[in-house]
Amino acid sequence: MISAVRELGLLSLKITGKDVLATLTETINPDKYPNMVVIELQKENEDYSFSYLSLEETNCGGAGSYLYRKGPPNGANFSPTALITEPEKTFQVKILGWFRTVDKLSLSQKDQKIITSVKKALEAQQQQIIALLKGKLADIKGSAGLTLKIDGCYLRDITAFRDSFLQLVAAKEDSISAQDKICSVCGQRKAKVSAGAPAYKFYTIDKPGFITGHFIKEKSWRNYPVCSECSLALDEGKRILEERYRFSFYGLSYYLVPKFILKEPSSFILNILTGEMDKNIKLNDNAGGKLTTNEDDILHELASEKDTMTLNFLFLRKEQSSERILLLVEDVLPSRLRDLFKAKAAVDRMFPQQPFHFGRIRTFFAKSDDAKRDNDLDKYFMELVDKIFKGLPVAMSFLATHFMREIRRDFNTSNINSFKLLDAIETVLFFAHLKMLGRKEVTMSTTIFDPIFDRFANQLNTPEKRGVFLLGALTRMLLNVQYAERKSQPFLVNLMGLKMDSRQVKGLLPKVINKLQEYKRFDKGKAQLAEAISVLLLESDQNWRMTVDELNFYFVCGMNMYNEANLILYGKKEEVDDTDAE
């Protein structure tokens, strides 16, 4: 994975011709920090003095003009440019504090004189600058950064600050290093390697279990030795990922990292890499063409690529100064994406009004309880995403547990037409088309309802599943009769809150038949349906190999799709008032 980021960085550096300075400079996000407060200094005779504070749009002079690169939280950055938190603290720690970090640098006499003169000017007028800064911030909307200009020049344009920036970055990398060692990224022996790359921090050196070297800080480079060339490439690769290959995914975010098998990326990848094509391109005016509901879904476009590259999906969470990998899905071929879109298309043909997307799955794998503030089912959702991309099997019992939690919640509020049930049905069909649920062949009697069973053959593949499905349809017909007669559905109490076991389901059929007879609505069609249910239940094994959640899922699917049976029995769907769904 890290090698793929390195390759991306090397490719970008080759195409753009960026120098070291531009690569090491971090871009300030203008959406989060739209304003930049500038401390303007002017040269008078041989010294510099403070003139005034100006305000400009962030990055108006170019993304690298401020020489911004973040340093430690309670220390100075690598240049006197900072994001403002508290005005006085930011000025003291990030601006004046920076000048104290350059005292030991090897600068020319001319550059050292400039640095010293600017420092004295800022110290002399610090109270005035802080007061003006507070006033300036009170007059603007949005967050702001703070930087310097000297004689109207940005820091990038002044040799003293450029050299200081590069020396500070080098000193940081050299603080823990070794000579003539193997780089863990490129695998080559290099004159010098450092302890990790600033782009990715996967360990700390102050906790047991995180380091080798017996807690000797100077030996911690052994954990993750990286040469300067790879470190630079990783910096650039990470920047490219942040700007062009980062996407949102139903409350989560991920990086899409391409890895080129033949070292020759396609024109589509190159266009995104160089910024000639916006990664937020709207690929299809019809949302049905996507696997997600995001505008920046480029998976459809990538599915048309040849298998000359693989795709890595990297989900990260930042924890203090380190980053933790939540999920890494490696080596996904474009042909696998094509398989996903074929499965989606098959589901969409069955439900054209509500196209399938990953949001259907996310419905059941976000929160176990609506009252919870945070998503506590992210782990399960990401496990499913991992299995989808890899084509690994998924247990129907696992899916049914989460389906029924949400469906019961709606059922208990008297919403028997839960829209979440359709999400569940589409999810099952999607997995079935990908052959991820498994299927066993069972000999069963033919019935007039075989057209329904053929459509959902991957799931309705045993007599008990078919019988339970049809029983759900017959039960829904009874509930509609009750509502038409009484404007209520008292029979719902017999469904046990959709927690019925096999014994209770088998005992439900005579109750439904009896109640329909009481209403004088047990006609020829419903009798045919009841007969088919009886035959299927009699053909089933004595011990049903279904969990309670699976059993009730198939039952409620039948309730929801009862009109499929009506079409076969009566040649038309039953017209019911919308309020029947309540």
Number of C-alpha atoms within 10 A of each C-alpha: 18 16 16 19 24 24 22 25 26 19 20 19 18 10 12 10 10 12 9 14 15 16 18 23 24 18 19 21 12 17 10 11 18 18 23 26 22 20 19 19 21 17 15 8 6 8 14 21 19 21 16 13 17 14 16 13 14 24 18 11 12 11 17 20 18 29 28 24 20 18 15 10 11 10 16 25 25 26 30 24 26 26 21 20 12 9 17 17 13 22 25 16 19 28 23 19 18 20 19 13 16 20 13 7 13 12 18 12 10 10 17 17 15 20 19 16 16 22 19 17 17 20 13 13 13 17 12 12 21 17 12 15 20 13 11 14 17 9 8 12 10 11 16 22 22 24 23 23 19 21 12 11 14 20 23 22 15 14 15 19 24 15 17 23 25 17 17 17 16 12 12 15 20 15 13 18 21 21 11 10 19 19 23 19 20 16 12 12 14 17 13 17 29 24 24 26 22 16 16 16 15 16 18 14 18 11 9 10 10 13 20 16 13 9 15 11 15 14 17 24 21 22 18 19 24 30 27 20 16 23 24 22 26 28 23 29 26 22 20 21 20 14 15 19 20 19 21 15 17 15 9 12 14 21 20 20 24 24 24 17 11 9 11 13 17 13 9 13 16 16 14 18 23 14 13 10 14 13 21 15 12 14 17 14 9 9 17 18 20 25 20 21 17 15 17 19 22 21 19 19 15 17 18 12 18 12 16 15 19 20 22 20 20 18 19 16 14 10 8 8 12 12 14 15 11 13 17 16 19 18 17 18 21 22 16 17 22 18 16 23 21 15 19 26 20 16 24 19 12 13 13 12 9 15 21 31 23 19 16 19 22 22 17 24 22 19 17 15 14 10 7 9 8 12 14 14 16 18 14 15 18 19 13 20 17 17 15 19 18 15 17 13 15 18 10 18 17 13 20 22 17 17 25 25 16 21 24 20 15 18 19 12 10 15 16 20 19 20 12 18 21 18 22 24 17 23 22 22 23 27 22 20 18 19 16 18 18 14 14 8 8 8 9 14 10 9 15 13 17 14 13 15 17 12 12 16 16 20 20 19 18 23 22 27 24 28 28 28 26 29 29 26 26 26 25 23 22 23 22 21 20 19 18 14 11 10 12 15 18 11 15 18 9 14 15 11 14 23 15 18 17 19 10 13 20 19 10 17 18 12 14 22 18 12 17 21 12 10 12 9 16 18 10 11 15 21 14 15 22 21 13 21 24 17 16 22 20 14 16 16 11 10 9 16 14 16 16 18 23 20 25 29 29 24 25 28 19 24 23 21 18 22 20 19 25 19 13 17 17 13 11 12 14 15 8 12 10 8 9 19 14 14
